[in-house]
Structures are given as structure tokens and as C-alpha cells.
Amino acid sequence: MALFFDSEWFDARLATCGLKRGDLGLALGLSENEIGEVWKDQREINAGQVRVMAALLGVTPQVIATHAGISTPAPRDELTEHRLARIERDLQEIKALLGELRERR
């Protein structure tokens, strides 16, 4: 379990990015309940989820790991230009899909 999840920081960062907890849940493949568990330190996030959160929130994986209170090491930042470009494309696709989902509501 996470040692300390800084929910205030995550809520503020989501707001800065124009996103909500539910948007993050969609990007991570987690239900509303599961995201609530993350926020209450009842569910740990894994390295892959750290990377997705970092890309979506525009920070490094280390920043996410620090604010999530993860006791395991943060993913190493060994991205090549190719991998970084792919992540940026994936992020744009995720944001577009979130926009489409919002419009359907």
C-alpha cells in the first residue's frame, strides 16, 4: 500500500490540466471506485500507471511517485526520442478520447 497519497496535489494538478478524477480513471482503466481507493491509500498504483499519470499530468514519473507515496522505486527516465514521441502521441489520443466521452454525457 502507498505510504502517503497526496490527494490535494493530485486534485490541483488534475484541475490545472482541465481533468477530473474520472478522466484519470479512464486513462488508467480504473473504475470510479478504484480511483477512490487510490485517493484514500487503499489501492497502490503500479509503474505503468505511474507513467500514464505522468504523461497525462505533464510531470515526470518521479514527481508522480513522490506524490503518490510509492514505496517502490519510480520508473527510470530512460526514454529515447522515439519512445517519448510515441508517449506524446498516445497522450493526445487519450485526451481526444476523453473529450469525446465528455461530449457524449
Secondary structure as UniProt FT lines:
FT   HELIX           7..16
FT   TURN            17..18
FT   HELIX           21..28
FT   HELIX           32..39
FT   TURN            40..41
FT   HELIX           47..57
FT   HELIX           61..68
FT   HELIX           81..104
//
